[in-house]
Amino acid sequence: MGRHSVGSTQDFEPQKVKVLRVGGERIGVVFHEGKYYAWEDRCTHDDGPLGQGPLEGCQIECPRHGARFDIRTGRVMAPPAFTPLEIYQTEVDQDQVYVEIPD
């Protein structure tokens, strides 16, 4: 799918998740500690909408059953999920935030 603009750097507030539809995928994007992170916005346990759950530090919690994931690595931090999240590369170019979604 390639590289997609997801907005201006001014569109993102620290620690506030934005859920966007990019290339047919629902992704979560957040500005955290000076860096942008992006992931598939779907809990690997029960397809829950992670962007509706709380973000504490670098961990996002699924609102359905409480599975937690590290937004930097996709690593599962708390069950019931055991499969990591798909994480997407991000980059900033001339105040635009881009997400790379593999084909």
N, CA, C and O atoms as a GROMACS GRO file, in nm:
protein
  412
    1MET      N    1   0.081  -0.120   0.000
    1MET     CA    2   0.000   0.000   0.000
    1MET      C    3   0.085   0.125   0.000
    1MET      O    4   0.045   0.226  -0.058
    2GLY      N    5   0.202   0.121   0.064
    2GLY     CA    6   0.294   0.233   0.056
    2GLY      C    7   0.282   0.336   0.166
    2GLY      O    8   0.228   0.311   0.273
    3ARG      N    9   0.336   0.452   0.134
    3ARG     CA   10   0.346   0.563   0.229
    3ARG      C   11   0.223   0.652   0.217
    3ARG      O   12   0.184   0.692   0.108
    4HIS      N   13   0.163   0.683   0.332
    4HIS     CA   14   0.039   0.762   0.335
    4HIS      C   15   0.052   0.877   0.434
    4HIS      O   16   0.100   0.858   0.546
    5SER      N   17   0.009   0.995   0.393
    5SER     CA   18   0.003   1.109   0.484
    5SER      C   19  -0.118   1.090   0.576
    5SER      O   20  -0.227   1.058   0.531
    6VAL      N   21  -0.095   1.110   0.706
    6VAL     CA   22  -0.205   1.098   0.802
    6VAL      C   23  -0.235   1.230   0.871
    6VAL      O   24  -0.314   1.236   0.965
    7GLY      N   25  -0.171   1.338   0.823
    7GLY     CA   26  -0.200   1.470   0.877
    7GLY      C   27  -0.074   1.549   0.906
    7GLY      O   28   0.038   1.502   0.891
    8SER      N   29  -0.097   1.671   0.947
    8SER     CA   30   0.010   1.762   0.986
    8SER      C   31   0.053   1.730   1.130
    8SER      O   32  -0.025   1.675   1.208
    9THR      N   33   0.175   1.765   1.162
    9THR     CA   34   0.221   1.746   1.300
    9THR      C   35   0.133   1.825   1.398
    9THR      O   36   0.121   1.786   1.514
   10GLN      N   37   0.073   1.933   1.352
   10GLN     CA   38  -0.013   2.014   1.437
   10GLN      C   39  -0.147   1.947   1.466
   10GLN      O   40  -0.220   1.990   1.555
   11ASP      N   41  -0.179   1.842   1.391
   11ASP     CA   42  -0.305   1.770   1.411
   11ASP      C   43  -0.300   1.672   1.528
   11ASP      O   44  -0.403   1.617   1.568
   12PHE      N   45  -0.181   1.650   1.584
   12PHE     CA   46  -0.164   1.548   1.688
   12PHE      C   47  -0.127   1.611   1.821
   12PHE      O   48  -0.031   1.687   1.831
   13GLU      N   49  -0.206   1.578   1.924
   13GLU     CA   50  -0.175   1.621   2.060
   13GLU      C   51  -0.103   1.505   2.129
   13GLU      O   52  -0.136   1.389   2.104
   14PRO      N   53  -0.006   1.534   2.216
   14PRO     CA   54   0.064   1.427   2.285
   14PRO      C   55  -0.032   1.334   2.360
   14PRO      O   56  -0.124   1.380   2.427
   15GLN      N   57  -0.009   1.205   2.346
   15GLN     CA   58  -0.083   1.100   2.416
   15GLN      C   59  -0.230   1.090   2.377
   15GLN      O   60  -0.306   1.022   2.446
   16LYS      N   61  -0.272   1.155   2.269
   16LYS     CA   62  -0.412   1.145   2.225
   16LYS      C   63  -0.416   1.063   2.096
   16LYS      O   64  -0.366   1.108   1.992
   17VAL      N   65  -0.475   0.945   2.103
   17VAL     CA   66  -0.480   0.854   1.988
   17VAL      C   67  -0.580   0.905   1.885
   17VAL      O   68  -0.692   0.945   1.918
   18LYS      N   69  -0.538   0.904   1.759
   18LYS     CA   70  -0.628   0.932   1.647
   18LYS      C   71  -0.644   0.801   1.570
   18LYS      O   72  -0.546   0.734   1.539
   19VAL      N   73  -0.767   0.766   1.540
   19VAL     CA   74  -0.795   0.647   1.460
   19VAL      C   75  -0.834   0.696   1.321
   19VAL      O   76  -0.924   0.778   1.304
   20LEU      N   77  -0.764   0.643   1.222
   20LEU     CA   78  -0.782   0.687   1.084
   20LEU      C   79  -0.799   0.566   0.993
   20LEU      O   80  -0.755   0.456   1.025
   21ARG      N   81  -0.863   0.588   0.880
   21ARG     CA   82  -0.875   0.485   0.779
   21ARG      C   83  -0.772   0.518   0.671
   21ARG      O   84  -0.779   0.623   0.607
   22VAL      N   85  -0.677   0.428   0.650
   22VAL     CA   86  -0.569   0.450   0.554
   22VAL      C   87  -0.558   0.328   0.464
   22VAL      O   88  -0.531   0.217   0.512
   23GLY      N   89  -0.578   0.348   0.336
   23GLY     CA   90  -0.566   0.237   0.241
   23GLY      C   91  -0.654   0.119   0.277
   23GLY      O   92  -0.614   0.004   0.257
   24GLY      N   93  -0.772   0.146   0.329
   24GLY     CA   94  -0.864   0.039   0.366
   24GLY      C   95  -0.838  -0.021   0.504
   24GLY      O   96  -0.915  -0.105   0.550
   25GLU      N   97  -0.731   0.022   0.570
   25GLU     CA   98  -0.698  -0.028   0.704
   25GLU      C   99  -0.736   0.076   0.809
   25GLU      O  100  -0.725   0.197   0.784
   26ARG      N  101  -0.781   0.029   0.925
   26ARG     CA  102  -0.806   0.118   1.039
   26ARG      C  103  -0.678   0.118   1.122
   26ARG      O  104  -0.636   0.014   1.171
   27ILE      N  105  -0.617   0.236   1.138
   27ILE     CA  106  -0.493   0.244   1.213
   27ILE      C  107  -0.506   0.346   1.326
   27ILE      O  108  -0.583   0.442   1.318
   28GLY      N  109  -0.429   0.322   1.431
   28GLY     CA  110  -0.417   0.417   1.540
   28GLY      C  111  -0.283   0.488   1.526
   28GLY      O  112  -0.182   0.426   1.492
   29VAL      N  113  -0.283   0.619   1.552
   29VAL     CA  114  -0.160   0.698   1.545
   29VAL      C  115  -0.157   0.787   1.668
   29VAL      O  116  -0.258   0.844   1.709
   30VAL      N  117  -0.039   0.798   1.728
   30VAL     CA  118  -0.025   0.883   1.846
   30VAL      C  119   0.114   0.947   1.847
   30VAL      O  120   0.210   0.890   1.796
   31PHE      N  121   0.121   1.067   1.905
   31PHE     CA  122   0.248   1.135   1.930
   31PHE      C  123   0.283   1.108   2.076
   31PHE      O  124   0.211   1.150   2.166
   32HIS      N  125   0.395   1.038   2.098
   32HIS     CA  126   0.433   0.996   2.233
   32HIS      C  127   0.582   1.021   2.252
   32HIS      O  128   0.664   0.966   2.178
   33GLU      N  129   0.616   1.102   2.351
   33GLU     CA  130   0.755   1.131   2.387
   33GLU      C  131   0.840   1.169   2.266
   33GLU      O  132   0.950   1.117   2.247
   34GLY      N  133   0.786   1.261   2.185
   34GLY     CA  134   0.862   1.315   2.073
   34GLY      C  135   0.865   1.232   1.946
   34GLY      O  136   0.936   1.266   1.852
   35LYS      N  137   0.788   1.124   1.943
   35LYS     CA  138   0.787   1.037   1.826
   35LYS      C  139   0.644   0.996   1.792
   35LYS      O  140   0.558   0.990   1.880
   36TYR      N  141   0.621   0.967   1.665
   36TYR     CA  142   0.490   0.919   1.620
   36TYR      C  143   0.492   0.768   1.610
   36TYR      O  144   0.589   0.708   1.562
   37TYR      N  145   0.384   0.706   1.657
   37TYR     CA  146   0.369   0.561   1.652
   37TYR      C  147   0.238   0.528   1.583
   37TYR      O  148   0.139   0.600   1.597
   38ALA      N  149   0.238   0.418   1.507
   38ALA     CA  150   0.117   0.377   1.435
   38ALA      C  151   0.104   0.225   1.442
   38ALA      O  152   0.204   0.153   1.440
   39TRP      N  153  -0.019   0.178   1.449
   39TRP     CA  154  -0.046   0.034   1.459
   39TRP      C  155  -0.182   0.004   1.398
   39TRP      O  156  -0.265   0.092   1.380
   40GLU      N  157  -0.202  -0.124   1.366
   40GLU     CA  158  -0.334  -0.167   1.321
   40GLU      C  159  -0.428  -0.155   1.440
   40GLU      O  160  -0.401  -0.212   1.546
   41ASP      N  161  -0.537  -0.082   1.423
   41ASP     CA  162  -0.627  -0.054   1.536
   41ASP      C  163  -0.726  -0.169   1.556
   41ASP      O  164  -0.847  -0.154   1.538
   42ARG      N  165  -0.670  -0.283   1.593
   42ARG     CA  166  -0.752  -0.403   1.612
   42ARG      C  167  -0.681  -0.493   1.712
   42ARG      O  168  -0.569  -0.538   1.688
   43CYS      N  169  -0.746  -0.520   1.823
   43CYS     CA  170  -0.690  -0.609   1.923
   43CYS      C  171  -0.673  -0.748   1.862
   43CYS      O  172  -0.764  -0.798   1.794
   44THR      N  173  -0.560  -0.809   1.886
   44THR     CA  174  -0.534  -0.942   1.829
   44THR      C  175  -0.608  -1.052   1.904
   44THR      O  176  -0.606  -1.168   1.861
   45HIS      N  177  -0.672  -1.019   2.014
   45HIS     CA  178  -0.748  -1.118   2.089
   45HIS      C  179  -0.890  -1.132   2.035
   45HIS      O  180  -0.937  -1.242   2.008
   46ASP      N  181  -0.960  -1.016   2.019
   46ASP     CA  182  -1.102  -1.022   1.984
   46ASP      C  183  -1.142  -0.910   1.888
   46ASP      O  184  -1.259  -0.871   1.882
   47ASP      N  185  -1.046  -0.856   1.813
   47ASP     CA  186  -1.071  -0.750   1.715
   47ASP      C  187  -1.127  -0.622   1.776
   47ASP      O  188  -1.188  -0.543   1.704
   48GLY      N  189  -1.108  -0.600   1.904
   48GLY     CA  190  -1.157  -0.479   1.969
   48GLY      C  191  -1.090  -0.354   1.915
   48GLY      O  192  -0.976  -0.360   1.869
   49PRO      N  193  -1.159  -0.240   1.920
   49PRO     CA  194  -1.106  -0.113   1.871
   49PRO      C  195  -1.010  -0.050   1.973
   49PRO      O  196  -1.054   0.019   2.065
   50LEU      N  197  -0.881  -0.073   1.957
   50LEU     CA  198  -0.783  -0.027   2.056
   50LEU      C  199  -0.787   0.124   2.076
   50LEU      O  200  -0.765   0.171   2.188
   51GLY      N  201  -0.815   0.200   1.972
   51GLY     CA  202  -0.818   0.345   1.982
   51GLY      C  203  -0.923   0.397   2.078
   51GLY      O  204  -0.918   0.514   2.118
   52GLN      N  205  -1.018   0.312   2.116
   52GLN     CA  206  -1.120   0.352   2.213
   52GLN      C  207  -1.078   0.319   2.357
   52GLN      O  208  -1.148   0.354   2.452
   53GLY      N  209  -0.965   0.252   2.371
   53GLY     CA  210  -0.916   0.216   2.504
   53GLY      C  211  -0.819   0.320   2.557
   53GLY      O  212  -0.773   0.406   2.483
   54PRO      N  213  -0.786   0.311   2.685
   54PRO     CA  214  -0.692   0.407   2.744
   54PRO      C  215  -0.548   0.383   2.699
   54PRO      O  216  -0.507   0.269   2.678
   55LEU      N  217  -0.475   0.492   2.686
   55LEU     CA  218  -0.332   0.488   2.658
   55LEU      C  219  -0.261   0.539   2.783
   55LEU      O  220  -0.281   0.654   2.823
   56GLU      N  221  -0.179   0.454   2.843
   56GLU     CA  222  -0.103   0.493   2.962
   56GLU      C  223   0.044   0.474   2.930
   56GLU      O  224   0.091   0.361   2.914
   57GLY      N  225   0.116   0.585   2.921
   57GLY     CA  226   0.255   0.578   2.879
   57GLY      C  227   0.262   0.523   2.738
   57GLY      O  228   0.204   0.580   2.646
   58CYS      N  229   0.332   0.413   2.721
   58CYS     CA  230   0.346   0.353   2.588
   58CYS      C  231   0.258   0.229   2.572
   58CYS      O  232   0.278   0.151   2.479
   59GLN      N  233   0.162   0.209   2.662
   59GLN     CA  234   0.075   0.091   2.654
   59GLN      C  235  -0.070   0.132   2.629
   59GLN      O  236  -0.125   0.220   2.694
   60ILE      N  237  -0.130   0.063   2.530
   60ILE     CA  238  -0.271   0.086   2.500
   60ILE      C  239  -0.348  -0.038   2.542
   60ILE      O  240  -0.302  -0.151   2.525
   61GLU      N  241  -0.466  -0.015   2.598
   61GLU     CA  242  -0.548  -0.124   2.651
   61GLU      C  243  -0.675  -0.141   2.569
   61GLU      O  244  -0.743  -0.043   2.538
   62CYS      N  245  -0.705  -0.265   2.535
   62CYS     CA  246  -0.828  -0.293   2.462
   62CYS      C  247  -0.947  -0.271   2.555
   62CYS      O  248  -0.948  -0.320   2.668
   63PRO      N  249  -1.049  -0.197   2.508
   63PRO     CA  250  -1.164  -0.170   2.594
   63PRO      C  251  -1.253  -0.292   2.616
   63PRO      O  252  -1.338  -0.290   2.705
   64ARG      N  253  -1.236  -0.397   2.538
   64ARG     CA  254  -1.323  -0.514   2.552
   64ARG      C  255  -1.282  -0.606   2.667
   64ARG      O  256  -1.363  -0.637   2.754
   65HIS      N  257  -1.157  -0.651   2.667
   65HIS     CA  258  -1.115  -0.751   2.766
   65HIS      C  259  -0.987  -0.715   2.841
   65HIS      O  260  -0.938  -0.795   2.921
   66GLY      N  261  -0.932  -0.596   2.815
   66GLY     CA  262  -0.818  -0.550   2.893
   66GLY      C  263  -0.681  -0.591   2.844
   66GLY      O  264  -0.582  -0.567   2.913
   67ALA      N  265  -0.671  -0.655   2.727
   67ALA     CA  266  -0.538  -0.686   2.674
   67ALA      C  267  -0.462  -0.555   2.655
   67ALA      O  268  -0.520  -0.454   2.616
   68ARG      N  269  -0.330  -0.558   2.683
   68ARG     CA  270  -0.248  -0.438   2.668
   68ARG      C  271  -0.132  -0.466   2.574
   68ARG      O  272  -0.076  -0.575   2.571
   69PHE      N  273  -0.097  -0.362   2.497
   69PHE     CA  274   0.010  -0.373   2.398
   69PHE      C  275   0.103  -0.253   2.409
   69PHE      O  276   0.060  -0.143   2.442
   70ASP      N  277   0.231  -0.275   2.381
   70ASP     CA  278   0.330  -0.168   2.373
   70ASP      C  279   0.319  -0.107   2.233
   70ASP      O  280   0.341  -0.177   2.134
   71ILE      N  281   0.287   0.021   2.223
   71ILE     CA  282   0.267   0.085   2.093
   71ILE      C  283   0.398   0.102   2.016
   71ILE      O  284   0.396   0.125   1.895
   72ARG      N  285   0.511   0.090   2.084
   72ARG     CA  286   0.641   0.106   2.017
   72ARG      C  287   0.683  -0.021   1.945
   72ARG      O  288   0.746  -0.015   1.839
   73THR      N  289   0.647  -0.136   2.002
   73THR     CA  290   0.696  -0.263   1.949
   73THR      C  291   0.585  -0.358   1.906
   73THR      O  292   0.609  -0.450   1.828
   74GLY      N  293   0.464  -0.336   1.956
   74GLY     CA  294   0.353  -0.427   1.931
   74GLY      C  295   0.345  -0.541   2.031
   74GLY      O  296   0.251  -0.620   2.028
   75ARG      N  297   0.443  -0.550   2.118
   75ARG     CA  298   0.452  -0.659   2.215
   75ARG      C  299   0.329  -0.662   2.307
   75ARG      O  300   0.281  -0.559   2.353
   76VAL      N  301   0.281  -0.783   2.332
   76VAL     CA  302   0.170  -0.802   2.427
   76VAL      C  303   0.225  -0.780   2.568
   76VAL      O  304   0.325  -0.840   2.606
   77MET      N  305   0.158  -0.694   2.644
   77MET     CA  306   0.200  -0.664   2.780
   77MET      C  307   0.107  -0.725   2.884
   77MET      O  308   0.146  -0.741   3.000
   78ALA      N  309  -0.016  -0.761   2.844
   78ALA     CA  310  -0.111  -0.825   2.936
   78ALA      C  311  -0.211  -0.907   2.855
   78ALA      O  312  -0.256  -0.863   2.748
   79PRO      N  313  -0.246  -1.027   2.906
   79PRO     CA  314  -0.344  -1.110   2.836
   79PRO      C  315  -0.483  -1.048   2.846
   79PRO      O  316  -0.503  -0.954   2.922
   80PRO      N  317  -0.578  -1.097   2.771
   80PRO     CA  318  -0.583  -1.230   2.710
   80PRO      C  319  -0.519  -1.241   2.572
   80PRO      O  320  -0.512  -1.352   2.519
   81ALA      N  321  -0.472  -1.133   2.512
   81ALA     CA  322  -0.405  -1.143   2.381
   81ALA      C  323  -0.270  -1.212   2.398
   81ALA      O  324  -0.208  -1.203   2.504
   82PHE      N  325  -0.226  -1.280   2.294
   82PHE     CA  326  -0.091  -1.337   2.294
   82PHE      C  327  -0.018  -1.310   2.164
   82PHE      O  328   0.103  -1.333   2.154
   83THR      N  329  -0.090  -1.261   2.062
   83THR     CA  330  -0.028  -1.227   1.933
   83THR      C  331   0.003  -1.077   1.932
   83THR      O  332  -0.084  -0.996   1.963
   84PRO      N  333   0.126  -1.039   1.895
   84PRO     CA  334   0.161  -0.897   1.892
   84PRO      C  335   0.080  -0.816   1.791
   84PRO      O  336   0.024  -0.871   1.696
   85LEU      N  337   0.074  -0.687   1.814
   85LEU     CA  338   0.010  -0.593   1.721
   85LEU      C  339   0.098  -0.573   1.599
   85LEU      O  340   0.220  -0.585   1.607
   86GLU      N  341   0.035  -0.542   1.487
   86GLU     CA  342   0.110  -0.500   1.369
   86GLU      C  343   0.144  -0.353   1.387
   86GLU      O  344   0.056  -0.269   1.406
   87ILE      N  345   0.273  -0.322   1.382
   87ILE     CA  346   0.323  -0.186   1.399
   87ILE      C  347   0.366  -0.134   1.263
   87ILE      O  348   0.425  -0.207   1.184
   88TYR      N  349   0.337  -0.007   1.236
   88TYR     CA  350   0.374   0.055   1.109
   88TYR      C  351   0.481   0.162   1.131
   88TYR      O  352   0.479   0.233   1.232
   89GLN      N  353   0.573   0.172   1.038
   89GLN     CA  354   0.677   0.274   1.042
   89GLN      C  355   0.614   0.411   1.019
   89GLN      O  356   0.520   0.424   0.940
   90THR      N  357   0.666   0.511   1.088
   90THR     CA  358   0.620   0.649   1.069
   90THR      C  359   0.739   0.737   1.035
   90THR      O  360   0.854   0.704   1.065
   91GLU      N  361   0.710   0.850   0.971
   91GLU     CA  362   0.815   0.948   0.944
   91GLU      C  363   0.750   1.085   0.930
   91GLU      O  364   0.633   1.096   0.892
   92VAL      N  365   0.827   1.188   0.961
   92VAL     CA  366   0.780   1.325   0.946
   92VAL      C  367   0.864   1.390   0.836
   92VAL      O  368   0.987   1.383   0.838
   93ASP      N  369   0.795   1.454   0.742
   93ASP     CA  370   0.862   1.523   0.632
   93ASP      C  371   0.788   1.654   0.608
   93ASP      O  372   0.670   1.655   0.572
   94GLN      N  373   0.856   1.765   0.629
   94GLN     CA  374   0.799   1.899   0.612
   94GLN      C  375   0.666   1.914   0.685
   94GLN      O  376   0.566   1.956   0.627
   95ASP      N  377   0.666   1.880   0.812
   95ASP     CA  378   0.550   1.893   0.902
   95ASP      C  379   0.432   1.802   0.868
   95ASP      O  380   0.323   1.820   0.921
   96GLN      N  381   0.452   1.705   0.780
   96GLN     CA  382   0.349   1.605   0.750
   96GLN      C  383   0.391   1.472   0.812
   96GLN      O  384   0.508   1.434   0.806
   97VAL      N  385   0.296   1.403   0.872
   97VAL     CA  386   0.321   1.272   0.932
   97VAL      C  387   0.281   1.167   0.830
   97VAL      O  388   0.171   1.171   0.774
   98TYR      N  389   0.371   1.072   0.806
   98TYR     CA  390   0.347   0.964   0.710
   98TYR      C  391   0.353   0.830   0.780
   98TYR      O  392   0.431   0.810   0.874
   99VAL      N  393   0.270   0.738   0.734
   99VAL     CA  394   0.271   0.601   0.784
   99VAL      C  395   0.296   0.510   0.664
   99VAL      O  396   0.234   0.525   0.559
  100GLU      N  397   0.386   0.414   0.683
  100GLU     CA  398   0.419   0.316   0.580
  100GLU      C  399   0.340   0.190   0.608
  100GLU      O  400   0.362   0.123   0.709
  101ILE      N  401   0.249   0.156   0.516
  101ILE     CA  402   0.169   0.035   0.531
  101ILE      C  403   0.214  -0.064   0.424
  101ILE      O  404   0.202  -0.035   0.305
  102PRO      N  405   0.266  -0.180   0.466
  102PRO     CA  406   0.316  -0.276   0.368
  102PRO      C  407   0.205  -0.332   0.279
  102PRO      O  408   0.088  -0.337   0.318
  103ASP      N  409   0.245  -0.374   0.160
  103ASP     CA  410   0.149  -0.437   0.067
  103ASP      C  411   0.109  -0.574   0.116
  103ASP      O  412   0.029  -0.642   0.051
   0.00000   0.00000   0.00000
